Amino acid sequence: MLKFKTLCRSTYVLLFMIALFLISISPKTIVTHINGNGIADSYGNRFVLLLEPTLYTIISEIVIHVAKLKRNKTGLQDVNFILASEYSWIGALIVIFVTFIVMMWIQIN
């Protein structure tokens, strides 16, 4: 479980670092919403970029909690490797991670 938790938590630390880098290179006003036609229709402060890492942190902690509950239910809480069922959570987190990076990049350009 320790490897799984470390992996999940290191990804949201990395996402916060990427967000801080993007904040440092972004203009003071960024796009916060794009309508269905692909046109920006709402703008905000560049610190809105911290919303994605915050949301990712919440999602990651929920995933860790669910994986911990499943391990406790099956009696595998002391196993020190990532279980097969946890790899699906890791895959979902990777998709969300990449999506959030792309969203932040679109917001500053």
C-alpha atoms as a printed R data frame, in Angstrom:
    type eleno elety resid chain resno       x      y       z
1   ATOM     1    CA   MET     A     1   0.000  0.000   0.000
2   ATOM     2    CA   LEU     A     2   2.918  2.323   0.673
3   ATOM     3    CA   LYS     A     3   4.070  2.205  -2.961
4   ATOM     4    CA   PHE     A     4   0.558  2.955  -4.208
5   ATOM     5    CA   LYS     A     5   0.106  5.889  -1.824
6   ATOM     6    CA   THR     A     6   3.547  7.263  -2.659
7   ATOM     7    CA   LEU     A     7   2.841  7.075  -6.378
8   ATOM     8    CA   CYS     A     8  -0.529  8.804  -6.049
9   ATOM     9    CA   ARG     A     9   0.772 11.536  -3.775
10  ATOM    10    CA   SER     A    10   3.883 12.203  -5.835
11  ATOM    11    CA   THR     A    11   1.735 12.799  -8.914
12  ATOM    12    CA   TYR     A    12  -0.282 15.540  -7.271
13  ATOM    13    CA   VAL     A    13   2.879 17.169  -5.946
14  ATOM    14    CA   LEU     A    14   4.200 17.088  -9.518
15  ATOM    15    CA   LEU     A    15   0.945 18.589 -10.798
16  ATOM    16    CA   PHE     A    16   1.198 21.441  -8.279
17  ATOM    17    CA   MET     A    17   4.771 22.112  -9.415
18  ATOM    18    CA   ILE     A    18   3.658 22.175 -13.060
19  ATOM    19    CA   ALA     A    19   0.811 24.531 -12.165
20  ATOM    20    CA   LEU     A    20   3.187 26.884 -10.335
21  ATOM    21    CA   PHE     A    21   5.492 26.887 -13.358
22  ATOM    22    CA   LEU     A    22   2.567 27.658 -15.679
23  ATOM    23    CA   ILE     A    23   1.432 30.444 -13.347
24  ATOM    24    CA   SER     A    24   4.897 31.979 -13.561
25  ATOM    25    CA   ILE     A    25   4.825 32.076 -17.387
26  ATOM    26    CA   SER     A    26   1.124 32.898 -17.857
27  ATOM    27    CA   PRO     A    27  -0.380 36.353 -18.415
28  ATOM    28    CA   LYS     A    28  -2.237 38.028 -15.556
29  ATOM    29    CA   THR     A    29  -5.610 37.107 -17.096
30  ATOM    30    CA   ILE     A    30  -6.310 33.623 -18.439
31  ATOM    31    CA   VAL     A    31  -9.245 31.842 -20.046
32  ATOM    32    CA   THR     A    32 -11.463 30.104 -17.506
33  ATOM    33    CA   HIS     A    33 -14.206 28.857 -19.830
34  ATOM    34    CA   ILE     A    34 -14.492 27.939 -23.507
35  ATOM    35    CA   ASN     A    35 -17.959 27.590 -25.032
36  ATOM    36    CA   GLY     A    36 -19.134 24.850 -27.407
37  ATOM    37    CA   ASN     A    37 -17.859 26.738 -30.449
38  ATOM    38    CA   GLY     A    38 -14.314 26.830 -29.074
39  ATOM    39    CA   ILE     A    39 -14.462 30.536 -28.243
40  ATOM    40    CA   ALA     A    40 -13.274 31.823 -24.877
41  ATOM    41    CA   ASP     A    41 -16.170 33.462 -23.057
42  ATOM    42    CA   SER     A    42 -14.870 33.836 -19.502
43  ATOM    43    CA   TYR     A    43 -11.599 35.111 -18.092
44  ATOM    44    CA   GLY     A    44 -10.050 35.131 -14.638
45  ATOM    45    CA   ASN     A    45  -6.938 35.455 -12.540
46  ATOM    46    CA   ARG     A    46  -3.997 33.190 -13.390
47  ATOM    47    CA   PHE     A    47  -4.157 31.606  -9.923
48  ATOM    48    CA   VAL     A    48  -7.288 29.781 -11.089
49  ATOM    49    CA   LEU     A    49  -4.754 27.295 -12.521
50  ATOM    50    CA   LEU     A    50  -4.425 25.923  -8.984
51  ATOM    51    CA   LEU     A    51  -7.970 24.561  -9.249
52  ATOM    52    CA   GLU     A    52  -6.906 21.533 -11.328
53  ATOM    53    CA   PRO     A    53  -4.175 20.339  -8.912
54  ATOM    54    CA   THR     A    54  -6.523 20.856  -5.971
55  ATOM    55    CA   LEU     A    55  -9.223 18.785  -7.633
56  ATOM    56    CA   TYR     A    56  -6.651 16.138  -8.574
57  ATOM    57    CA   THR     A    57  -5.492 15.993  -4.943
58  ATOM    58    CA   ILE     A    58  -9.050 15.346  -3.781
59  ATOM    59    CA   ILE     A    59  -9.549 12.647  -6.421
60  ATOM    60    CA   SER     A    60  -6.227 10.981  -5.525
61  ATOM    61    CA   GLU     A    61  -7.012 10.898  -1.821
62  ATOM    62    CA   ILE     A    62 -10.419  9.359  -2.552
63  ATOM    63    CA   VAL     A    63  -8.725  6.709  -4.713
64  ATOM    64    CA   ILE     A    64  -6.224  5.969  -1.920
65  ATOM    65    CA   HIS     A    65  -9.075  5.632   0.580
66  ATOM    66    CA   VAL     A    66 -11.054  3.288  -1.686
67  ATOM    67    CA   ALA     A    67  -7.969  1.140  -2.341
68  ATOM    68    CA   LYS     A    68  -7.258  1.001   1.394
69  ATOM    69    CA   LEU     A    69 -10.825 -0.106   2.127
70  ATOM    70    CA   LYS     A    70 -10.559 -2.830  -0.530
71  ATOM    71    CA   ARG     A    71  -7.246 -4.048   0.904
72  ATOM    72    CA   ASN     A    72  -8.700 -4.163   4.417
73  ATOM    73    CA   LYS     A    73 -11.740 -6.059   3.150
74  ATOM    74    CA   THR     A    74  -9.581 -8.692   1.441
75  ATOM    75    CA   GLY     A    75  -6.990 -8.839   4.237
76  ATOM    76    CA   LEU     A    76  -4.105 -7.602   2.079
77  ATOM    77    CA   GLN     A    77  -3.265 -4.410   3.969
78  ATOM    78    CA   ASP     A    78   0.301 -5.541   4.738
79  ATOM    79    CA   VAL     A    79   1.214 -6.531   1.162
80  ATOM    80    CA   ASN     A    80   3.941 -4.152  -0.020
81  ATOM    81    CA   PHE     A    81   3.325 -4.141  -3.768
82  ATOM    82    CA   ILE     A    82   0.712 -2.638  -6.051
83  ATOM    83    CA   LEU     A    83  -2.224 -4.984  -6.609
84  ATOM    84    CA   ALA     A    84  -3.748 -5.637 -10.015
85  ATOM    85    CA   SER     A    85  -6.937 -3.809  -9.059
86  ATOM    86    CA   GLU     A    86  -4.904 -0.734  -8.116
87  ATOM    87    CA   TYR     A    87  -3.337 -0.539 -11.577
88  ATOM    88    CA   SER     A    88  -6.737  0.396 -12.994
89  ATOM    89    CA   TRP     A    89  -6.884  3.296 -10.525
90  ATOM    90    CA   ILE     A    90  -3.379  4.325 -11.579
91  ATOM    91    CA   GLY     A    91  -4.458  4.292 -15.228
92  ATOM    92    CA   ALA     A    92  -7.452  6.500 -14.462
93  ATOM    93    CA   LEU     A    93  -5.268  8.903 -12.492
94  ATOM    94    CA   ILE     A    94  -2.801  9.125 -15.382
95  ATOM    95    CA   VAL     A    95  -5.618 10.024 -17.784
96  ATOM    96    CA   ILE     A    96  -6.873 12.711 -15.397
97  ATOM    97    CA   PHE     A    97  -3.305 13.979 -14.857
98  ATOM    98    CA   VAL     A    98  -2.663 14.411 -18.582
99  ATOM    99    CA   THR     A    99  -6.100 15.957 -19.130
100 ATOM   100    CA   PHE     A   100  -5.474 18.544 -16.409
101 ATOM   101    CA   ILE     A   101  -2.070 19.456 -17.849
102 ATOM   102    CA   VAL     A   102  -3.620 19.946 -21.290
103 ATOM   103    CA   MET     A   103  -6.433 22.031 -19.777
104 ATOM   104    CA   MET     A   104  -3.968 24.277 -17.960
105 ATOM   105    CA   TRP     A   105  -1.887 24.689 -21.105
106 ATOM   106    CA   ILE     A   106  -4.974 25.662 -23.127
107 ATOM   107    CA   GLN     A   107  -5.970 28.159 -20.450
108 ATOM   108    CA   ILE     A   108  -2.714 30.105 -20.677
109 ATOM   109    CA   ASN     A   109  -2.515 30.134 -24.485
